[in-house]
Amino acid sequence: MMASRRGIGDVLAEGVYRAAKKLGRIKRTNLLKYAVQEKGVAIGAHGIRSGKDFISENISYACSVQAGDHTSPASLPGGSEHGELSSIMPDSAVYCFFAAFGPSNKEILDFYGAVTGWKLTAREWFGEKALRILQLQRAMLLLGGPDAKWKPKLDDDNPPRFWKPLPSGPCKGKTLNRKRFERDRLEYYRAVGWDEGGVPKPETLCKLGLSGVEAKLREAGVIV
């Protein structure tokens, strides 16, 4: 029914976020509190409460520029050879992230050079190019789309369900600590060159050659 967009399938085909919004309007109730999603992207099999999940940090989804994508989690220390700055390479080069667990950074960059003919060092990638892509993705999230506008102070958060203790299983009762989450989120913002509100700083964008992005964010009222 989803594939052919028949009946309820037409609503569900739009994904968890839009389905919850539309059905919530019909039922006149807030269904987003039940939706396990991050900035419109459904979160798959990997939670963050047990401490044993594939995704283990409390900010992994909340701060990720790819939101609910479990292969591009944000992590501390931000702005280093961790988390998104690593996963941006397979995302950009279009190869499976899981195929890159074994090779070293040098081997990956050598492969990059063999394919493209361009020499790229780890310092250039992690200190400039990957960071530039991260800022571009963040800017696009903040600019939003025709039916979704994301606000960091509200939307850089975990789904409501993730704040409740696990109801069963070997890790029953485990959950997240709100104060620690807010501390880690702020630390991540600072590490990647964002202000305390989660917006890329003008000096960060200018340093990375993204003055045009700064202008767009100012035009949209994101940077004031």
Sequence and secondary structure as in RCSB ss.txt:
>XXXX:A:sequence
MMASRRGIGDVLAEGVYRAAKKLGRIKRTNLLKYAVQEKGVAIGAHGIRSGKDFISENISYACSVQAGDHTSPAS
LPGGSEHGELSSIMPDSAVYCFFAAFGPSNKEILDFYGAVTGWKLTAREWFGEKALRILQLQRAMLLLGGPDAKW
KPKLDDDNPPRFWKPLPSGPCKGKTLNRKRFERDRLEYYRAVGWDEGGVPKPETLCKLGLSGVEAKLREAGVIV
>XXXX:A:secstr
 TTTT THHHHHTT HHHHHHHHHHHHTS  GGG  EETTEE  S  SSSS SSS  TTTTTS TTTT TTS   
SSTTSSSHHHHHHHHHHHT  GGGGSSS HHHHHHHHHHHHS    HHHIIIIIHHHHHHHHHHHHHH  SS   
 HHHHSS  GGGGS   SSTTTT    HHHHHHHHHHHHHHTTB TTS B HHHHHHTT HHHHHHHHHTTS  
